Each structure stands twice: as C-alpha cells, then as structure tokens.
C-alpha cells in the first residue's frame, strides 16, 4: 500500500518561496513600510562573502563663490563614502515524532508549514530591534536621538514623557524632513500611557477588517522587546522609535534549488528521517540582508560568520555614514 510521505506534502522549492513571501506579509515592520523589500538587496544577498559594501557620493557642500576679475575660483571636489551591511545566514530545525501525530490526531508537520512564516517574521522583528539598540548606542547617532527622560520618579513631568509636544521635538531631529516620519514603535506600557492621554486614534484599514492605531497621524507598532531600563535613581526609562518609509532595507537570496546529494530537498529546505527515533526533521535555511540604511556595520567584534543579536546591539559595531536627516530613524528616551 502506498503511503503519503512528508515529501509529498512539502515541496522544498515551494516551501522556501512560501516562507519568504509569508514572512514579509506578516512582518509588522514590513506592513508599516519601515522594512522595505529591495530587489537590489536580493542581488547583494545572493553574492558571496560575509558583508556587502554600498558606495555613494556625498552631497556637495561648497560655499557660494562670487565672480571677480581679480581672483581665481576655489576648486572643490565631491567625496564618497560607503554603507556596509552584514549578510545574515540563519537556519532552524523542526522535528516531528510519529507518536505526536498519531496521538494528537493532527498533523504537526502541516502546523509547522502554517506557522513558519510567523516564526521568521518574529525573528526579523527581533533583529530590527537589536539593530536599533546597537545604532543608538553609537555616538555618531546622537543627532537622531531625543533624550528627555528623568532618571528619577520625582523629576518626571510632561516634559519627560512622550506626548504631543515632545513628539514634535523628536520630529525636529530630522529638520525639514521630519514630516517623512510615518510610523512609531513603542512599548505596550508607553502605548497605554499615551492612550490614557487620548492621543491614540483608531482608523479602519482599507478592507475594514481591523482597526489601525495611530499617534499624531503616524502608525503605531507595539513591541515589548523595545528598550526599557531602570532610571539611575528610580523609575523606568523607555525608548520609542520614529521611522520613515524604507528605514530598513531587506533582501533574500534564493538558495540552490538543485536536489541535495545524499538527501531530500534543497539548500533552503531539507527533509530527513531519523528512523530509529521515528522522527521526521525539517531544516529551513536563509541567507538575507536586513539593514538600517545609512548606518554601516563595521564588524568590530563579530566572532562568527554572521553577527549574533548581541553583536548587533553593540554600539562599537555601528557608524552613521548618511547625513542625520537622511537616516530615517529617530529615537526618543522618555518616561511614561
């Protein structure tokens, strides 16, 4: 009697494509336009090596010159710099035991297929938060940061909290480009605090299926992984982040689709059996870029082939290379 195998349910090349597309669809940062799927990043991720260099020309900054019949014009030049992004190489393994299926009466492998997009979306969001922690630990990003928090409970006031007034102060960090900030990420405790001030609005999405939260006209993302620390004396200090569209660029490499020698599947999705343990194993590998535009990663303390989240959170690994107003992120340190 023919039996249905996992290989009949999961087609590796289709699974890999589904996982990439579903991850982008489910990402909260992606839905808000903060993380932009960039075809040029797809190409860069598909290349070899551990990092990619993206050179650019800096803006012209020469001062005005007045023509004169008694002197020569000063000669200026254009200078270049480069943004540097690190390529991430991730993998995850899930195992399904025969008894888990027959006792539950359900198909756990199908559940993995259904949930893999959510898993990778959460992984990407954690990586974005780690990058935010790292870049704002770098001295070069001081111009994009509004630090208004009191380190004591006694010192807290409206001026140290996130509200309509301090929000305006944060947007001014990007000068005449502050109106390009379209989304804000905040801790759930911060969202509750500003909601009590009646500053959170709810609008229906385009399909009328859900209510979208906005603050000062900017879409709200609530994430409890955002930075929270104890004040120097007492109290809590929170960090919220304002973003412009495409603040982060993302690209995914399509891994080799040729069948693996000695196994079943591809480099991106591999299936294996451990017969003595009655286990079926699914391996999902990714190679991708997820990078804050305009802040280069210098790899000062990366031990392995890909940076860990802790290494992404290290300020010494980051240096701003774009002008402040061209880095589409502003951090606000505040109380609630």
N, C-alpha and C positions, 0 to 999 in steps of 0.2 A: 504494500500500500504506500502510495506516495505521501510524503509528509510536507507540510508548509514550513519552510525554514526561515530564519530571520533574514537570510539573504534574499528571500522572495518578497519580504516586506520593505526592506531598506535597500534602495539603490544608491550606492555611495556617492556618485556624482550629483544625483538629485538631492540627496540629504545635505551635502555640503552647500549647494546653491540655496536650498531652503533655509538652512541655518543662518547664512549671511544675510539674506533678504529679511527673514523674520526678526533677526536681531536689530537691524536698522529700523524696522517698523515699530518694534516695541520699546526702543530706547526713548526715555523721557527727554533726554537732552537732544536727541535727534528730532523728536516731534516738535520741539520748540525752535528748531533751526540752529541751535547752538553748535551741534556737531553736524558738519556738512560732509556728505559722501562726495568725495572729489575724485574724478577719473584719473587725474594726474597722480594722486596718491596711490591709486590702484597700481599704476605702472611702476611707481617708485618702490612699492612694497614687493612687487614681483621680481625686482632686481636682487642681486647678491649682496653679501655683506651684512653688517650689523646696524649701520646708520645711513641716512641719506642727507646730502648737502644740497640746499636750495639757495643758490646765489641770487642777489638782487642789487639793483642800483639804488643808492640813497638819493633823497630829493636834493635838488640844487638849493644851496643856501647862500650864494654870493650876495653881498650888499650892493645896492644901487650905485652905479657909476655915472658921472656927468662928463659928457664930451668936452674936451678942451683942446685948444690949439697949441698948448704949451706943455703937454704931458702925455705919456702913453697910458693906455688902459691896462689895468692889472689883469693878469691871466688867472682864471680859476679852473678847477678841474671837478670832474664827477668821481665820486668814490663808491666803492661797492662793499658789500658785506654778505654774510650768508646765514640763513636759518638752518639749523641742524635738527633732525628728528631721528629718534631711535626706533628701529623696527622691533616689533613685539612678536615673539614666537610662543604661542600658548598651545596647550593640549589638555584634554580632560578625558577621563576614562570612566565608563559606567559598566557595571556588571549586573546581570540578571540571572538569578538561580532558578532552576527548574521548579523547585518547590514553591517559590514566590508566585509563580504563575498558576500552578495547579491548585494551590490552597486558596489564593485570593479570588480565583475565578476571573481574573482580569489579565490584561497583557501589559506587564511593566515595561517591556521594550517599546511598545507603542506610546506609553506615557512619556518615556524619555524623548521620543521623537517630537511629541506635542510640546514638551517643556524646554527643549534645548535652546530655543530662541530666547525665552525668558531668562535662562541661566546666563547666556552670553551677554544679554543686554545689561543685566545687573553687574556682570564682570566689567563691562565697558564703563558703566557709570562709576564704579569704584575706581577705575583707572583715571577717569576725568577728575574725580575728587582728589586723588593722590597728586595729580599734576598741579591742581590748584593750590594745594598745600605747599608743594615744592616751589612753584614760581613766585608765590608771595612770601616765601622765606628768603628769597634772593633780594639783595639790596637794590638791584637795578630796577625792580618793580615798585619801588617806593612811590613813584609818581602816580601809580594807578591804585593807590590804597588810601582809604579814608579811615583813620584810626580815631574814633570818638569815644571809645568805651572807657568807663571809670573802672579802676581796679578795686574799688570798694563799693559796698552797697550804699553807704552814706553819701557817696559822691554822685550817685546816679540821678539823672534828671531827663527831661525831654531831649536835651541836647546830646545825651549819651546813648539814646535809643534810636532804633530805626522807625522813622515816621515820615510824613510828607516833606518836612523841612530838611531833614538830614539826607533824605533820598535825593533831593535837588543838589545838595552839596556833593554827593557821590557822583552824579552825572557830570558835574562841572570838571571832574578829574580828566575827562576827555575833551574839555573845552568845547569848541564848536561842533564836535562830533558826538556829543553826549546824547543827542536825540536818536542816534543809531542804536542805542541800547534797547533791546526789545524783550528781554527776559531777566528774571531774577530768581536765584536759587537760595532758599533759606531753610533753616532747621524748623521742625514742626513746632517747637516752643516759640520761635520767632513768629511763625505764621499765626499761631494762636494769639500772641500779643498784639499784632497789628490788626487782626480780625476784631479784637475787643475794641480797638480804636475806630472800627467801622471803615477800615481802609482797604479791605479785600472785597472786590466785586466778583460776581459770578455771571458769566455770559455763556449762552449755549454754543456748542461747536457748530460747524457748518451743516452737520447732519442732524443736529438736535438730539444727539444721543447722550451727551454728557455736558456737565457744567465746567467751564474752564475758569480757573481762578486767575484774577489779575490784580496787580498792585501798582497804582499810579499809571495804569494803562499798559503795564508790562506783564507778560505771562509769568505765573508763579510755578516754580518747581519746589517741592518739599522733599528734603532728603536729610535724614537724621545722621548721615555719615559726614556731614559738613563739620568743620572745626568748632569745637566747644572746649573751653579751658576755664579753670578756676582763676578768679582775679588774684592779683598779688596779695591782697589782704583778705578779701572775701567776695562773695558773689560770683557770677558767671559772665564770661565774655564769649560772644558768638561772632561768627564770621558769615556774612551773606555775600553773594556774588552777583553782579550785574553783567550781562553778556550782550554782545551784538551778534547778528547772524554770521555763522561760519567762524566763530571764535576758535573752534577746533576743527581741523580737517581730518577726515578718516578715509583710508583706502585699504582694501583687502586683496591679497594676492590669491589667484586661483592656483591651488597646488596641483601637482601632476595628477592627471586623470587616468594614466595608464595603470592596468592592474598590477598589484604588488606581487613580486615574485615570492613564492612560498607562502602566500597568504591570500585572504579575500578582501577586496576593497581597493582603496587608493591611498595616496599620502594624506589626503584630507579626512577621509573616513575609512577606518579599517575595522573589520569584524573578525573575531577569533573565538574559538571554543576551547574551554578547559574541561574536557570530557569527564575526568575523574572527579571533578568538583561539581559537575552538572551546571557549569556557568557558561553564559554567553557574554562576551566582552565587546563593547563598542568604544572605539577610540576616535575622538574628534580633534583634529589639529588645525591651528590657524596661524597665518602669518599676515601681519597687518600694521598699519600706521594709525595712531590716534594722537594728534599733536596740537598743542596750543600755538596758533600761528603767531610768529614774530618773537617767540622766546626760545632760543636754541638750547638743546640739551647737550651738555658738554661731556657727559660720561666720566666725570671726575672720579667717581667711586663705585663704578659698576663692576661687580665681580664676575658675573656670568655673561652668556651670550645675549641675554635680554634683561632689561632692568626690572627689578622687583618693585612692588608698590612702595616699599620703604625707601628704595633708592630714588624713586620718582619724587618722594616727599622731601628729599634732601636739597636745601636751597643752593648749596655749592655746585649742584649739577646744572643750574639754570642761569642763563644770561639773556636779558632782553636785547634784541637787535633791531626791532622796529621802533619808530618814534612812539612815545607813550600813547598818543591818541590813536595810533594805528593798531595797537594791541587791544582787541575788542573785549576786554575784561576789566572790571573794577571790583575791588574787594572792600567791604565795609566791616570794620571791627566795632561791635556795639554791644550794649546791654539790652535786655528785654524789659 
